[in-house]
Each structure stands twice: as structure tokens, then as C-alpha cells.
Amino acid sequence: MFKLFIIFISILFNTNNQTSVCKNDVDNKSDEIASFTNAEKLYTTMNLKNRISFDAFLYAFNGFSKIDNKSKEILTLIDFTKPSTEERLFVLDLKDEKVLYSSVVSHGRNSGENYATSFSNQLGSYKSSLGFYLTENTYQGKNGYSLILEGLEKNINDKAKDRAIVMHGAPYANPSVAKKGGRLGRSLGCPALPQNMTYPIIDAIKNGSVVFIYAENKEYLEKSSFIS
């Protein structure tokens, strides 16, 4: 009788456990569908179709949703699938559902020529780092008005502060440079802005908003816990 009781309890436990696993799978799937639906709705409402790829926006939106310690409903998306000659930085107000700013932006000198194709988290690499960041405070440095970025992804961009990766303005990031040379000038790894866009963009996103730097990079897409 005792053995039968043990068998019954074992079957009941396994059944409940399987039910729990199935329920978790269903809940996770429901969350994914809800996230996709919300992202699709925003993408349409904000008229992003001809400006930002939906894949880039979906990854950005999903990661943004997982970051709890942000203090603003503002998401800055930098899409490195685009060349430096095109606008590829977008400041998105997700609360009011509008694009605040769009701009060209420079990548690291060792990340590529007109396109950024190679990325690193290492000191001295002079490459851009992909992934999610939180903005912090501003300061006046050698590149003028600058914004500190905290890299949130371990072994992907968490050395941003050690590398002095900040957002700042630079003369080599002005569109006139691209018209003359076929590409923007490049930074030491920082997302550098045209000088006339530095103050408005930095002031809009400073102190606790999310920045996402994206590329169709297989290693990053498989490694990031924010978008997996």
C-alpha cells in the first residue's frame, strides 16, 4: 500500500510539474506575442516603416521593456546596418509615440569604413560596441558637451566607461564631411554626433534613458540576454 502511495505521489508530482512547464511555455509565448503586437502597433503609429527596419525596432523595444531602472520612456536606436552617410540615430518618445530627433552618427575607426561591421568591448580597440546602454550625466570634455553611457551587457559593452565611450559632438560627424569623402569621419568608439545636434539630442536623452546600438551581428544576437 505504501509503495502504491509513493507511485501515486510521483505520478501526481510529474503531472503537475509538466503542467507547470507547459503553463510557463504558454505564458512566455503569450508575452512574446503581446510584445510583438505592441511593437508592431508603435512601429505603425510612429510611421517608422521607411526610416527604421522592423527587426531593429523589435529588438530595441524588447530590450527596452526588460530594463527596469530607466527613468524615461525614451529610446535611442542607432542602426549600424545603415551607412554613415544616412540618418541612423533615432530618438523615440515611446510614451507620446513620436520621433524626437533623427541624425547621422559616427562609428569607431576600426569598426569599418562607411558601414560598421566589426565590434569590440576591449580597451584600445577603437571599435563601437553593440547592445543596450543607460544614459547618465553630462560633462564638458575635450569633445565639448558629452554624455556618459553605462553599458548594460556583460562582455559586450560593459567596459564602456573604462573605454571612455560617450556620446559627443564632433566636426568629423557633420553631414558635409560625408558629402565630400563618401562617409563620415570616425571616432575612437564613441557614437559621435553632428555638432549642431549635440545639445538637443543629449539634453533629450540624458539621465536615465535607454540607448540601443544595433547591427545584424550573429554573435551579438545569440549572446544578448536582452533580446534572446
LUMNUSE-583994 format. One record per residue (C-alpha): residue in three letters; x, y, z. Coordinates in steps of 0.001 Angstrom, whole numbers, plus 524288, in hexadecimal, padded with zeros to 5 digits. Example, Ala and Ser with C-alpha at 12.3 -4.5 7.8 and 13.67 -1.06 7.14 Angstrom:
BEGIN
ALA8300C7EE6C81E78 SER835667FBDC81BE4 
***
This chain:
BEGIN
MET800008000080000 PHE80AFF8094A80370 LYS811A1806797F663 LEU804FD809787EF1C PHE803FA816467F68D ILE811E4819F17F2C0 ILE80F22816AA7E479 PHE802A881EE27E4CC ILE809D682A807EABF SER814A4829137E09D ILE80AEE828E67D560 LEU80396834837DB21 PHE8102A83C477DCE2 ASN814C68397F7CF0D THR8077083CF27C995 ASN8070F849B57D11C ASN8150184C937CD44 GLN8120D84A387BEEA THR805E68528E7C00D SER80E0185D5A7C64D VAL8184485C8F7BB83 CYS80DAE85CF07B113 LYS80740868847B7CD ASN8144386FAE7B845 ASP8164486D077A9D6 VAL808C5872487A6D9 ASP80AF487E417AF75 ASN81804880F77A902 LYS8120587F7279B98 SER807038889179F58 ASP810E28929B7A415 GLU818458918F7973D ILE80BDF8935E78F50 ALA807C489F0D797A2 SER8153C8A53079631 PHE815158A32878772 THR807648A8D778672 ASN80AE88B4CE78E92 ALA8174C8B6FE786BC GLU810098B589779E4 LYS805B28BF4377E42 LEU80FE08C95D7825D TYR817A68C72F775EA THR80B848CA5176DE8 THR806B68D59D7764F MET814058DC3577619 ASN815468DAAF76741 LEU822648D3D47682B LYS820DC8CAD575C76 ASN8298A8D24A75303 ARG832FF8D6E775D70 ILE8362E8CB5776656 SER835C28BCCD7636B PHE82B828B59F76B53 ASP835968AB9176FE8 ALA83E058B647775C3 PHE832468BCA677C30 LEU82D1A8AFBF78192 TYR83A3C8AC4D787B9 ALA83B268BA0378D66 PHE82D3F8B9A9792AD ASN82EE38AC3A798E5 GLY83B818B01079FA2 PHE835F78BD197A3F5 SER82A9F8B5EB7AA67 LYS834138ADC47B299 ILE83BA48B9437B840 ASP835508BCE17C52D ASN83E3F8C7BB7C9ED LYS83BBB8D1217BEC2 SER835688DDFD7C28F LYS8306E8E2727B548 GLU827AB8DC777AAEA ILE8318D8E09A7A0BC LEU838EE8D6E87984A THR844728DA9A78FB1 LEU846D78D0D7784CE ILE853858D11077D1B ASP852768C80C77162 PHE85FBF8C43976C32 THR859DB8BC6A76114 LYS859308C9C275A8A PRO864DF8D11B754FC SER86A7E8DCF675BD3 THR865988E5777509E GLU857728E2FD754C0 GLU84FE18E697760E4 ARG851398DAF0769E6 LEU84F228E09D77771 PHE8410C8E23F77BB3 VAL83C348E7C878893 LEU82ECE8E1DA78AF7 ASP824FA8E67F79501 LEU81D6D8DA0079795 LYS813E68E08F7A0D7 ASP80F748EB2C79779 GLU811EF8E23D78BCD LYS81A568EB67783C3 VAL827FF8ECE677E43 LEU82EFD8F7CB78577 TYR83B838F82977D79 SER8425E8F10877282 SER8507B8F2CE76E8D VAL85C968ED2E7686A VAL866388E7B17725C SER874508E33477199 HIS879A18D5E07754A GLY887128D182779F5 ARG892868D2B6770A7 ASN895918C41D7713F SER8876C8C00476FA6 GLY8874A8C2827610D GLU887118CCD37567B ASN879838D1AB75299 TYR8731B8C61F75960 ALA876008C15276730 THR878588B2B976639 SER881D98AF5D77127 PHE87F738B1A577FA2 SER886CD8B05078C68 ASN8860D8B26279B0C GLN894BC8B31279CA9 LEU89CF48BEAF7A0CE GLY8A4DB8C452795A2 SER89CDA8BD9B78B1C TYR897678CA83785EA LYS88B3D8C31178218 SER87CF28C5707850A SER875EA8BC8578E9B LEU8684E8B75678C07 GLY85D658B59D795D8 PHE8558F8BCC97A012 TYR85A298C8597A814 LEU8546F8D1727B238 THR8579E8DFD77B143 GLU85D518E6BC7BD0A ASN861B78F4C67BF51 THR8682E8FE7F7B63B TYR8753A905827B6FF GLN87DE290EA97AF3A GLY889A09072B7A9FE LYS893969081E79F17 ASN888A6905867956E GLY87FBA90FA479BA4 TYR8725F90C397A0EF SER872748FD917A378 LEU869908F3167A921 ILE86E2C8E79B7B16A LEU8691A8DA447AD3A GLU868248CE657B609 GLY8694C8C1AC7AE7B LEU85F678B7E97B3C7 GLU863F78AB857ACF2 LYS86ECD8A37B7B31B ASN87A2B8A0947A9FA ILE873428A81679F2B ASN873A78B66D7A324 ASP875D78B6A27B1DE LYS883668BCC37B036 ALA87D8B8C9037AA36 LYS8816E8D1A27B5A3 ASP88F348CBF27B64C ARG890668CEC67A7C5 ALA88AB28DC807A955 ILE87FEF8D93579FAC VAL876E58E4EF7A04C MET86DC18EC2D7973F HIS8735F8F90C7928F GLY873D09024978721 ALA87EDF902A677D35 PRO881F590A3F770BD TYR884D88FD65769A3 ALA876CD8F90576C49 ASN870AE904357649B PRO8696F9002B75825 SER872129093374FFC VAL87D7290000752B4 ALA875EF8F49674CF8 LYS872858FC6E740CE LYS880D68FF2C73E44 GLY886E18F22474222 GLY87C1C8E83474012 ARG87AE88E53874E9B LEU87B3A8EBEC75BC7 GLY887B98ECE176362 ARG8894A8E2AD76DFC SER88B008E31B77CAC LEU892E38DB0D78658 GLY886968D31F788DE CYS87D128DDAD78D22 PRO870308E09278667 ALA873ED8EE2F781B7 LEU869818F7DF77D59 PRO8695D903A77745D GLN86CE290F6F77C9B ASN85FE99165B77A58 MET8588490A6177F47 THR860A69081078B7E TYR85963910627955D PRO84B5A90D4D79157 ILE84D7C8FE9979077 ILE855968FD4879CD3 ASP84C4A905DD7A499 ALA840CE8FD817A030 ILE846CE8F0817A405 LYS84FA28F3587AFB6 ASN84D468EE037BD71 GLY847398E0A87BC26 SER842948DDD17AE63 VAL845DF8D1BF7A654 VAL84F2D8D17979AC8 PHE84FC28C594791EB ILE85A948C3F2787D8 TYR856AA8B9A677DE3 ALA85CD48B1FF772D7 GLU859858A52E76C43 ASN8647589E9D773B6 LYS862458902277637 GLU86B4088F7E7820B TYR8643789AA9788C4 LEU85695895E378585 GLU859AF8887B78B3F LYS860A188DD07973A SER857D7898E279BD5 SER84E848959E7A6DF PHE846798A1BA7A3E3 ILE8419389D14796BD SER8426D88E4479791 
***
